[in-house]
């Protein structure tokens, strides 16, 4: 059988789908190899930003040029199929069509081209075979699509309306991961706060998950402020469970209400602050991650500085700064009063500088802390990455086993991470 490489771009949902694809291929007898050794390359694509789309297209075109047979999966087949055709890919596979990937690979390996396996039918893609990208981390989708219609977002075109998976199947998938030795569970979706299956909302789902026997921690995935506000009291309560990381990814995108309205974000600056204040008030060491966009169409200098002031007010631990780029088939792409590219870059630099300053400030508060952490990954340069109860990114320059619980002392703070050493 053909040797296949699976290359991942994008979010944790994309990573989960890559694991499923690799699991199905391995079960079917295919060998999984690095791209340079593969006959067929599958790229899990991301279309959330122009830069992400460009990176996926560049990777695909380079592999085609090297003579590889390329299958483009993930979000881009629904967002811009014509661009995928232009680079010469052999097949496109949408997220909900993943169960058919084995047949597509066989056809592509046999030399067939122009295959489109695109499905809008919602399917529960849990319990599929997995090859985990990180051996001790279980990435568990809880829903697909979203309830929003943000004016700048094209991911909703690829993922569609919200479809929440049955809670019993999610619990079963988490239990499988724990049984296989996973110490960390990522609950992932386009908006975890919107989860709703027959009246079971996110807090009720988490209560069922933390009752699973075993030594593991749960990282709750990204949620938009309006949905977090709807379940805030119950959310605060479940964060108190010792198996739940004190971490939240709450994207605000702008600190100005007029821009939020133009973005069709369905909440205000004040709602975002209410959620942050309530969670931080109960869990002062909570790690807060947020997202902001620089240069949305029509954003004035004053409106931009409302975002800067919001960051300085809430002091997030992590800020993902994006420069606005018009995405296909979105209302924002046709909006007037575009901010010039040079000005978007200037605003992005200001936001990045403020974000780095705040990240370092938050991390400096942790220096000297002693406590438990779980080793979850191998570090890029040396040692390992461990996470404490607040999901702090801790680099330990020692050879330790994945999944190991360690006692650690935090000794040095950097932007985005800390250095620590093991303690006896």
C-alpha positions as CSV (number, residue, x, y, z in Angstrom):
1,X,0.0,0.0,0.0
2,X,1.0,3.6,-0.6
3,X,3.0,5.5,2.1
4,X,0.9,8.4,3.4
5,X,1.8,11.6,5.2
6,X,-0.7,13.6,7.2
7,X,0.2,17.3,7.7
8,X,-1.8,19.5,10.1
9,X,-2.6,23.2,10.0
10,X,-5.0,25.0,12.2
11,X,-7.0,24.5,15.4
12,X,-7.4,21.6,17.8
13,X,-10.5,20.4,15.8
14,X,-8.2,20.1,12.8
15,X,-5.7,18.2,14.9
16,X,-8.5,15.8,16.1
17,X,-9.5,15.2,12.5
18,X,-5.9,14.5,11.6
19,X,-5.7,11.9,14.4
20,X,-8.9,10.2,13.0
21,X,-7.6,10.2,9.5
22,X,-4.3,8.6,10.6
23,X,-6.2,6.1,12.7
24,X,-8.4,5.0,9.8
25,X,-5.4,4.8,7.5
26,X,-3.3,2.7,9.9
27,X,-6.3,0.4,10.5
28,X,-6.6,-0.1,6.7
29,X,-2.9,-1.1,6.5
30,X,-1.3,2.1,5.2
31,X,2.1,3.2,6.5
32,X,2.3,6.7,7.9
33,X,5.5,8.5,7.0
34,X,7.1,12.0,6.8
35,X,6.2,14.0,3.7
36,X,9.5,13.4,1.9
37,X,9.0,9.7,2.1
38,X,5.3,9.7,1.1
39,X,3.5,9.0,-2.1
40,X,0.3,10.6,-0.9
41,X,0.1,13.7,1.3
42,X,-3.0,14.7,3.2
43,X,-3.1,18.3,4.3
44,X,-5.6,19.3,7.1
45,X,-6.2,22.9,6.0
46,X,-7.1,26.1,7.9
47,X,-8.9,29.1,6.5
48,X,-9.5,31.3,9.5
49,X,-7.0,33.9,8.3
50,X,-5.5,34.9,5.0
51,X,-2.1,33.9,6.3
52,X,-3.3,30.5,7.3
53,X,-4.9,29.9,3.9
54,X,-1.7,31.0,2.1
55,X,0.4,28.7,4.2
56,X,-1.8,25.7,3.3
57,X,-1.8,26.5,-0.4
58,X,2.0,27.0,-0.4
59,X,2.5,23.7,1.4
60,X,0.2,21.9,-1.1
61,X,1.7,23.4,-4.2
62,X,5.3,22.6,-3.0
63,X,4.3,18.9,-2.5
64,X,2.6,18.8,-5.9
65,X,5.8,20.2,-7.5
66,X,7.8,17.4,-5.8
67,X,5.6,14.8,-7.4
68,X,3.4,14.0,-4.4
69,X,-0.3,13.2,-4.8
70,X,-2.0,15.7,-2.6
71,X,-5.3,15.5,-0.8
72,X,-6.6,18.7,0.8
73,X,-8.9,18.2,3.8
74,X,-10.3,20.4,6.5
75,X,-11.9,23.8,6.0
76,X,-10.5,25.1,2.7
77,X,-12.4,22.6,0.4
78,X,-15.6,24.4,1.4
79,X,-14.1,27.9,1.5
80,X,-12.1,28.1,-1.7
81,X,-12.2,24.9,-3.8
82,X,-11.1,26.8,-6.9
83,X,-7.7,27.7,-5.3
84,X,-7.1,24.1,-4.3
85,X,-7.8,23.0,-7.9
86,X,-5.4,25.7,-9.2
87,X,-2.5,24.2,-7.2
88,X,-3.1,20.7,-8.7
89,X,-4.4,18.8,-5.7
90,X,-5.8,15.3,-6.6
91,X,-8.7,15.4,-4.1
92,X,-10.6,17.4,-1.6
93,X,-12.3,16.0,1.5
94,X,-14.6,18.0,3.8
95,X,-14.6,17.4,7.6
96,X,-17.8,15.4,7.7
97,X,-16.6,13.1,4.9
98,X,-13.5,11.9,6.9
99,X,-15.0,8.3,7.3
100,X,-14.5,8.0,3.5
101,X,-10.8,8.9,3.5
102,X,-9.5,5.4,3.0
103,X,-11.3,5.0,-0.3
104,X,-10.1,8.4,-1.4
105,X,-6.5,7.6,-0.6
106,X,-6.7,4.3,-2.6
107,X,-8.1,6.1,-5.6
108,X,-5.5,8.9,-5.4
109,X,-2.7,6.3,-5.0
110,X,-4.0,4.6,-8.2
111,X,-3.6,7.8,-10.1
112,X,-7.1,9.2,-10.0
113,X,-7.6,13.0,-9.9
114,X,-10.4,15.5,-9.5
115,X,-12.0,13.7,-6.6
116,X,-14.3,15.7,-4.4
117,X,-15.7,14.1,-1.3
118,X,-17.7,17.0,0.1
119,X,-20.6,16.5,2.6
120,X,-22.7,18.9,4.6
121,X,-24.3,16.1,6.5
122,X,-23.5,16.3,10.2
123,X,-21.9,13.2,11.6
124,X,-20.7,12.3,15.1
125,X,-17.0,11.5,14.4
126,X,-16.2,10.1,17.8
127,X,-15.0,6.5,18.5
128,X,-13.1,6.5,15.2
129,X,-9.7,4.9,15.4
130,X,-7.0,7.4,16.5
131,X,-3.3,7.9,16.1
132,X,-2.6,10.6,18.8
133,X,-0.4,13.5,17.8
134,X,0.5,13.9,21.5
135,X,0.4,10.5,23.3
136,X,-1.0,11.7,26.6
137,X,-3.5,14.3,25.3
138,X,-7.0,13.3,24.2
139,X,-8.5,15.8,21.8
140,X,-12.3,15.3,22.1
141,X,-14.7,17.3,19.8
142,X,-18.0,18.1,21.6
143,X,-19.7,19.8,18.7
144,X,-19.3,21.1,15.2
145,X,-20.2,24.4,13.7
146,X,-21.5,27.4,15.6
147,X,-24.5,29.5,16.3
148,X,-22.8,32.8,15.3
149,X,-22.6,34.7,12.0
150,X,-19.5,36.9,12.6
151,X,-19.1,39.2,9.6
152,X,-15.4,38.4,9.1
153,X,-15.5,34.6,9.6
154,X,-15.4,32.1,6.8
155,X,-15.0,29.0,9.1
156,X,-18.8,29.0,9.6
157,X,-19.0,28.4,5.8
158,X,-16.9,25.3,6.2
159,X,-18.4,24.0,9.5
160,X,-22.0,25.1,9.2
161,X,-24.6,25.4,12.0
162,X,-24.1,24.2,15.5
163,X,-24.4,20.4,15.9
164,X,-23.8,19.2,19.5
165,X,-22.7,15.6,20.0
166,X,-24.6,13.4,22.4
167,X,-23.1,13.7,25.9
168,X,-22.9,9.9,26.5
169,X,-20.7,9.6,23.4
170,X,-18.5,12.4,24.5
171,X,-18.1,10.8,27.9
172,X,-17.3,7.4,26.2
173,X,-14.6,9.1,24.1
174,X,-13.0,10.8,27.1
175,X,-13.1,7.5,29.0
176,X,-11.3,5.8,26.0
177,X,-8.6,8.4,26.1
178,X,-8.1,8.0,29.8
179,X,-8.0,4.2,29.5
180,X,-5.3,4.6,26.8
181,X,-3.1,6.7,29.2
182,X,-4.1,10.2,28.4
183,X,-3.6,12.7,31.3
184,X,-5.0,15.7,29.6
185,X,-8.4,16.1,27.8
186,X,-9.0,18.9,25.4
187,X,-12.8,19.6,24.9
188,X,-12.8,21.2,21.5
189,X,-15.3,22.9,19.2
190,X,-15.9,26.1,17.3
191,X,-17.6,27.5,20.4
192,X,-17.8,25.2,23.5
193,X,-20.0,27.6,25.4
194,X,-22.7,27.1,22.7
195,X,-22.8,23.3,23.4
196,X,-26.4,22.2,23.9
197,X,-27.7,18.7,23.4
198,X,-31.4,18.3,24.5
199,X,-30.9,20.8,27.2
200,X,-27.5,19.5,28.4
201,X,-25.2,22.6,28.4
202,X,-21.5,22.7,28.8
203,X,-21.4,22.7,32.6
204,X,-23.6,19.7,32.9
205,X,-21.4,17.9,30.3
206,X,-18.3,18.7,32.3
207,X,-19.8,17.4,35.5
208,X,-20.3,14.0,33.7
209,X,-16.8,14.0,32.4
210,X,-15.0,14.8,35.7
211,X,-16.9,11.8,37.2
212,X,-14.9,9.4,35.0
213,X,-12.5,7.5,37.1
214,X,-8.8,8.2,36.5
215,X,-6.0,10.7,36.8
216,X,-6.6,13.4,34.2
217,X,-7.2,17.1,33.7
218,X,-9.7,18.8,31.4
219,X,-9.0,21.8,29.3
220,X,-12.2,23.6,28.3
221,X,-12.0,24.9,24.7
222,X,-12.7,28.3,23.3
223,X,-16.1,29.9,24.1
224,X,-17.5,33.2,23.0
225,X,-18.4,35.7,25.7
226,X,-22.2,35.8,25.0
227,X,-22.5,32.0,25.5
228,X,-20.3,32.0,28.5
229,X,-22.5,34.7,30.0
230,X,-25.6,32.5,29.5
231,X,-24.1,29.7,31.7
232,X,-21.9,31.8,33.9
233,X,-23.1,30.7,37.4
234,X,-22.8,27.0,36.5
235,X,-19.5,27.6,34.6
236,X,-18.0,29.2,37.7
237,X,-19.1,26.2,39.8
238,X,-17.6,23.5,37.5
239,X,-14.3,25.4,37.3
240,X,-14.0,24.6,41.0
241,X,-13.5,20.9,40.2
242,X,-9.9,19.8,40.8
243,X,-9.9,18.0,37.4
244,X,-10.7,21.2,35.5
245,X,-7.8,23.5,34.5
246,X,-8.2,27.0,35.6
247,X,-8.0,28.2,32.0
248,X,-10.4,29.9,29.7
249,X,-10.0,31.0,26.0
250,X,-12.5,33.9,25.7
251,X,-12.0,35.8,22.4
252,X,-13.1,39.4,22.6
253,X,-11.8,40.6,19.1
254,X,-12.4,44.3,19.9
255,X,-12.8,46.5,22.9
256,X,-15.2,48.9,21.2
257,X,-18.9,48.2,21.1
258,X,-19.5,49.8,17.7
259,X,-16.9,47.5,16.1
260,X,-18.2,44.5,17.9
261,X,-21.6,45.3,16.4
262,X,-20.1,45.6,12.9
263,X,-18.4,42.2,13.6
264,X,-21.8,40.8,14.6
265,X,-20.3,39.4,17.7
266,X,-23.5,39.4,19.8
267,X,-22.0,40.8,23.0
268,X,-20.5,44.0,24.3
269,X,-17.3,45.0,26.0
270,X,-19.2,45.0,29.3
271,X,-20.4,41.4,28.9
272,X,-16.8,40.3,28.2
273,X,-15.7,42.1,31.4
274,X,-18.5,40.5,33.4
275,X,-17.4,37.0,32.5
276,X,-13.8,37.8,33.2
277,X,-14.5,39.5,36.5
278,X,-16.7,36.6,37.7
279,X,-14.2,33.9,36.8
280,X,-11.1,35.9,38.0
281,X,-13.0,36.9,41.2
282,X,-13.5,33.2,42.1
283,X,-10.2,31.9,40.6
284,X,-7.6,34.7,40.8
285,X,-4.8,32.6,39.2
286,X,-7.0,31.7,36.2
287,X,-5.1,31.8,32.9
288,X,-7.1,34.0,30.5
289,X,-6.5,33.7,26.7
290,X,-8.2,36.0,24.3
291,X,-8.1,37.0,20.6
292,X,-8.1,40.5,19.1
293,X,-8.3,41.8,15.5
294,X,-6.4,44.8,14.4
295,X,-7.8,47.0,11.6
296,X,-11.3,45.8,11.1
297,X,-13.0,47.9,8.4
298,X,-14.1,51.3,9.7
299,X,-12.1,51.0,12.9
300,X,-11.0,54.5,13.9
301,X,-7.9,55.3,16.0
302,X,-10.0,55.9,19.0
303,X,-11.9,52.6,18.6
304,X,-8.6,50.8,18.2
305,X,-7.3,52.2,21.5
306,X,-10.5,50.9,23.2
307,X,-9.0,47.5,22.5
308,X,-5.7,48.4,23.9
309,X,-7.3,49.8,27.0
310,X,-9.4,46.7,27.4
311,X,-6.3,44.5,27.3
312,X,-4.6,46.7,29.9
313,X,-7.7,46.5,32.1
314,X,-8.1,42.7,32.1
315,X,-4.4,41.7,31.7
316,X,-4.8,38.5,29.7
317,X,-2.1,35.9,30.1
318,X,-2.3,35.1,26.4
319,X,-3.4,37.3,23.5
320,X,-3.7,36.0,19.9
321,X,-3.3,39.1,17.7
322,X,-4.6,39.0,14.1
323,X,-4.4,41.5,11.4
324,X,-7.7,41.8,9.6
325,X,-7.7,40.1,6.2
326,X,-10.9,39.8,4.1
327,X,-12.1,36.2,3.9
328,X,-14.1,34.8,1.0
329,X,-17.9,35.0,1.0
330,X,-18.0,37.1,4.2
331,X,-19.9,40.4,4.7
332,X,-16.7,42.1,6.0
333,X,-14.9,41.5,2.7
334,X,-17.3,43.9,1.1
335,X,-17.4,46.5,3.8
336,X,-16.3,50.1,3.0
337,X,-13.7,52.2,4.8
338,X,-10.9,49.6,4.8
339,X,-8.0,50.4,7.1
340,X,-4.8,50.7,5.0
341,X,-2.4,47.7,5.2
342,X,0.4,49.7,6.7
343,X,-1.9,51.0,9.4
344,X,-3.1,47.5,10.2
345,X,0.5,46.4,10.7
346,X,1.2,49.4,13.0
347,X,-1.8,48.6,15.1
348,X,-0.9,44.9,15.2
349,X,2.6,45.9,16.5
350,X,1.1,48.0,19.3
351,X,-1.3,45.2,20.3
352,X,1.6,42.6,20.2
353,X,3.8,44.9,22.3
354,X,1.1,45.4,24.9
355,X,0.2,41.7,24.9
356,X,3.8,40.6,25.5
357,X,4.2,43.1,28.3
358,X,1.1,41.8,30.0
359,X,2.0,38.2,29.5
360,X,5.4,38.7,31.2
361,X,3.7,40.7,34.0
362,X,1.3,37.8,34.7
363,X,4.0,35.2,34.5
364,X,6.3,37.1,36.9
365,X,3.7,36.6,39.6
366,X,4.3,32.8,39.3
367,X,8.0,32.9,40.0
368,X,8.7,31.1,43.2
369,X,5.5,29.0,43.0
370,X,5.9,25.3,44.0
371,X,3.3,22.7,43.3
372,X,2.3,19.8,41.1
373,X,2.4,19.8,37.3
374,X,1.7,17.1,34.6
375,X,4.3,16.5,31.8
376,X,2.3,16.7,28.6
377,X,4.7,17.2,25.7
378,X,8.3,17.1,24.6
379,X,9.7,20.7,24.5
380,X,10.9,21.9,21.1
381,X,14.5,22.5,22.1
382,X,15.2,20.5,25.2
383,X,13.4,18.9,28.1
384,X,9.6,18.8,28.5
385,X,6.5,20.9,28.8
386,X,4.4,20.6,31.9
387,X,1.2,22.2,33.0
388,X,0.0,23.1,36.4
389,X,-3.5,23.6,37.6
390,X,-3.8,26.9,35.8
391,X,-2.5,25.4,32.6
392,X,0.7,27.4,32.8
393,X,3.2,26.5,30.1
394,X,6.2,25.3,32.1
395,X,9.5,24.2,30.5
396,X,11.5,21.8,32.6
397,X,15.0,21.1,31.2
398,X,15.1,17.5,32.3
399,X,14.3,14.2,30.7
400,X,11.0,13.2,32.1
401,X,8.3,10.7,31.1
402,X,5.1,12.0,29.3
403,X,2.2,11.8,31.7
404,X,4.3,12.0,34.8
405,X,3.1,14.1,37.7
406,X,6.0,16.1,39.1
407,X,6.6,18.6,41.9
408,X,8.0,21.7,40.3
409,X,9.4,25.1,41.4
410,X,8.9,28.0,38.9
411,X,12.2,29.9,38.6
412,X,12.0,32.2,35.6
413,X,9.3,34.0,33.6
414,X,9.2,34.7,29.9
415,X,6.6,36.0,27.6
416,X,4.2,33.0,27.2
417,X,6.0,30.5,29.4
418,X,7.9,29.8,32.5
419,X,11.0,27.7,33.4
420,X,10.9,25.4,36.3
421,X,12.8,22.6,38.0
422,X,11.7,19.4,39.7
423,X,11.6,19.3,43.4
424,X,11.8,16.2,45.7
